[in-house]
Amino acid sequence: MKTIKVLIVDDSAMMRKAIRRILETDSAIEVVGMARDGEDAIKKDTELCPDVVTMDINMPVMDGITCMMHLFEQHPEVRVIMLSSLTQEGALTTFEALELGAFDYVGKPSGTVSNNLHIIGKELLAKIKASMLQKKRRRSIMSKAKSVKKDPVKLAPVVKKQGTEKIVVIGVSTGGPGTLMDILPHIPSDLDAAIVVVQHMPPTFTASFAKRLHEHCKIPFKEAEHGDALCKGQGMVAPGGLHLVVRKNINRSEYMVRLTTSPEGTLFTPSVDVTMHSILESFGSRTVGVLLTGMGSDGAEGMVAIRKAGGVTIAESESTAVVFGMPREAIERGGAEIIAPSYNIAKEIVKAVNRI
């Protein structure tokens, strides 16, 4: 079996060694080299031709984003995984990198490298392998996406709208930020439903991500807060580290957001399944469930439940999914009524909302 060749780029010698130790625990991965900064990485990429580069963002001589753009110019097929600090500044830079073509990111834990880097080891290994699966489909995906006419995006105004009787709940994980940016900007401002997005993401990243969606979409987006009312034509992003559930306010006939740490022990927090089941309890057949790219099976049970209750369910097809894990589970369990590539999902959401 061919191994995945990885180049490690980081200005910290200790970090480079620690990452190497993690990667060498998997026989499917071969560390072919290490670079101390962006310029060194460009030279080593030419010499070693790695499949994947793990890229630190903040480095002397040449930063990670500048280096990534040079790598794409000389080596278009290379996959780049950013190692990001878990700060607001780190989040903004990470989303910029994703928009410029990075495959995904892994957040660096705080504290000493030796004590905490193992926390991200499993995630890093999984994303390196996932990047190679997506690589094989990259050219066909891009050619299909270019054929789809895209409307110009106008900045969504912050306007208080009426409540809602319909809802769209979207679950997504690995590869999610880029995929959502292919979908949500094409949702019209007059959508007759609220949108809730559950993206597996660290707590420090979700506010910045919601702001970025707001800047690019026709409907306003925000990071959900406890007590927020759901309104049609408005989107919310579940905050990292908390589950988003929905409850009806009997006194005002509104559907309200509740943020909670219960149930504990879920693989991801926020959990797509927790949010989907909660929304289904409140909205029943007036629910549209959407499951996009991601590792594992979070959301598959929720999709099955939504479909059984008479709602509409949409899963991303394998042709565009960065990681065909979560949507595949939903499809195999019978939870996907509609299967579509990412560039058609905005249209399918609008059709589904009009149906229910």
BELGILIN-V618551 format. One record per residue. PHI is phi in radians with two decimals (* if undefined). PSI is psi in whole degrees, 0 to 359 (999 if undefined). NEAR is the number of other C-alpha atoms within 8 Angstrom. Layout:
phi/psi/near
PHI/PSI/NEAR
PHI/PSI/NEAR
This chain:
phi/psi/near
*/134/3
-1.25/133/4
-1.45/159/8
-1.55/119/12
-1.50/124/11
-2.13/136/14
-1.90/127/15
-1.71/126/14
-2.13/115/15
-2.83/142/14
-1.38/349/12
-1.68/120/7
-1.08/323/8
-1.14/318/7
-1.15/317/10
-1.01/315/13
-1.16/320/8
-1.15/317/11
-1.12/319/10
-1.04/318/10
-1.05/320/8
-1.14/312/10
-1.16/327/12
-1.30/356/10
-1.36/348/6
-1.97/119/8
-1.18/346/7
-1.42/353/8
-2.08/135/11
-2.11/119/11
-1.39/110/12
-1.61/347/9
3.12/170/9
-2.39/144/12
-2.25/144/13
-1.59/345/11
-2.83/181/15
-1.11/317/16
-1.11/318/9
-1.10/322/9
-1.12/320/14
-1.10/318/11
-1.12/315/8
-1.22/329/12
-1.09/319/12
-1.12/319/7
-1.29/320/6
-1.83/339/8
0.83/62/8
-1.23/158/12
-1.39/322/11
-2.35/142/14
-2.10/126/13
-1.59/123/12
-2.12/118/12
-1.21/151/13
-1.58/308/11
-1.63/107/6
-2.47/151/12
-1.27/170/8
1.22/299/7
-2.58/125/10
-1.30/169/13
-1.12/320/14
-1.20/317/8
-1.07/316/9
-1.06/316/13
-1.02/317/10
-1.13/322/9
-1.16/321/9
-1.10/317/12
-1.11/328/10
-1.21/317/7
-1.63/344/6
-2.57/73/9
-0.99/333/7
-1.52/355/7
-1.20/144/11
-1.83/135/12
-2.06/127/12
-1.98/119/15
-1.43/140/15
-1.80/109/12
-1.94/144/13
-1.29/144/9
-1.48/63/13
-2.28/168/8
-1.10/318/9
-1.09/318/6
-1.10/323/10
-1.13/314/15
-1.07/317/10
-1.17/322/9
-1.10/315/11
-1.14/326/10
-1.09/316/8
-1.09/318/11
-1.11/319/12
-1.18/333/8
-1.52/356/7
2.18/0/6
-1.07/144/13
-1.19/312/10
-2.91/187/11
-2.46/160/10
-2.30/130/11
-1.41/130/10
-1.30/131/10
-1.24/155/10
-1.36/165/6
1.64/190/6
-1.25/145/7
-1.02/312/9
-1.11/328/7
-1.50/331/7
-2.05/346/10
-1.14/333/13
-1.06/339/9
-1.07/324/7
-1.66/358/11
-0.98/310/10
-1.09/318/8
-1.13/317/8
-1.11/314/9
-1.05/316/10
-1.13/320/8
-1.30/328/11
-1.08/314/10
-1.16/320/9
-1.11/324/10
-1.09/328/12
-1.29/328/11
-1.17/319/10
-1.23/328/11
-0.99/322/9
-1.16/336/7
-1.78/0/10
-1.02/314/8
-1.16/316/7
-1.18/324/7
-1.10/312/10
-1.11/321/8
-1.17/322/8
-1.23/319/8
-1.12/324/8
-1.18/337/7
-1.40/351/6
-1.58/126/7
-1.24/131/5
-1.98/131/5
-1.39/150/5
-1.13/143/4
-1.68/131/9
-1.87/141/7
-1.05/129/9
-1.25/130/12
-1.34/152/6
-1.57/100/5
-2.24/135/5
-1.26/120/4
-1.94/172/8
-1.20/165/6
-1.11/189/10
-2.44/150/13
-1.95/359/8
-2.29/154/13
-2.57/146/15
-2.00/123/14
-2.02/125/14
-2.02/125/13
-1.93/137/12
-2.78/152/16
-2.39/241/12
-0.97/128/12
1.45/5/13
-1.14/313/12
-0.95/314/9
-1.17/319/9
-1.14/317/11
-1.11/326/8
-1.25/343/10
-1.44/343/10
-1.93/302/13
-1.13/326/10
-1.09/345/11
-1.76/7/13
-1.41/128/13
-1.22/155/7
-1.18/338/8
-1.70/23/5
-0.97/130/11
-1.53/49/10
-2.88/156/14
-1.50/157/15
-2.15/132/13
-2.11/125/12
-1.90/126/12
-1.96/104/14
-1.96/126/12
-1.17/113/12
-2.79/146/8
-1.08/154/10
-0.96/324/8
-1.33/351/11
-1.72/333/13
-1.20/325/14
-1.13/316/10
-1.15/323/11
-1.18/318/12
-1.08/320/13
-1.11/320/11
-1.15/320/8
-1.09/317/12
-1.04/322/14
-1.26/339/8
-1.92/352/12
-1.89/160/16
-1.42/341/14
-1.89/149/13
-1.24/143/13
-2.20/150/13
-2.64/161/11
-1.28/129/12
-1.12/141/10
-2.14/153/9
-1.02/125/7
1.68/356/7
-1.10/142/9
-1.61/137/9
-1.37/132/12
-2.27/145/11
-1.15/146/16
1.23/24/14
-2.44/142/13
-2.03/149/12
-2.32/146/12
-1.94/127/14
-1.12/131/15
-1.23/143/14
-1.09/144/13
1.52/357/9
-2.40/150/11
-1.52/140/15
-1.77/122/13
-2.16/162/12
-2.12/135/12
-2.33/147/11
-1.51/132/9
-1.54/103/9
-1.06/320/6
-1.13/324/4
-1.97/4/5
0.93/40/7
-2.07/156/11
-1.75/124/13
-1.98/149/12
-1.47/136/15
-2.19/134/12
-1.91/133/10
-2.63/158/8
-1.64/359/8
-1.74/137/5
-1.38/147/5
-1.49/161/5
1.49/5/4
-1.24/152/7
-1.12/324/5
-2.20/144/7
-2.37/107/10
-1.33/155/16
-1.83/132/14
-1.12/316/14
-1.06/316/11
-1.04/313/12
-1.17/317/14
-1.07/314/14
-1.11/321/11
-1.13/315/11
-1.12/321/14
-1.08/322/12
-1.06/325/7
-1.54/320/10
-1.84/342/11
0.95/231/12
-1.24/356/11
-1.57/23/11
-1.87/135/16
-1.95/118/15
-1.78/135/14
-2.28/129/13
-2.16/124/16
-2.01/189/15
-0.81/143/18
2.84/154/16
-1.43/149/10
1.56/207/7
-2.31/10/10
-1.01/128/10
1.75/341/14
-1.12/316/15
-1.12/319/10
-1.08/320/12
-1.11/318/16
-1.05/316/13
-1.13/318/11
-1.09/316/20
-1.15/319/13
-1.10/328/7
-1.42/357/8
1.72/4/9
-1.37/179/14
-1.84/135/13
-2.18/138/14
-2.27/126/16
-2.04/142/15
-1.22/138/16
-1.36/161/12
-1.10/334/8
-1.08/333/7
-2.11/347/10
-1.10/126/14
-1.04/315/12
-2.30/114/13
-1.54/62/12
-1.82/292/11
-1.04/311/18
-1.14/326/16
-1.09/317/9
-1.06/318/11
-1.12/318/18
-1.12/313/10
-1.15/331/7
-1.53/0/8
1.46/18/8
-1.64/4/15
-2.05/109/13
-1.31/321/10
-2.12/134/7
-2.12/123/9
-2.57/151/10
-1.20/158/12
-0.98/323/13
-1.27/353/9
-1.91/356/9
-1.24/325/12
-1.01/315/12
-1.09/320/9
-1.18/325/9
-1.11/314/11
-1.07/316/10
-1.09/319/8
-1.16/318/10
-1.08/320/14
-1.22/336/7
-1.31/321/5
-1.45/999/10
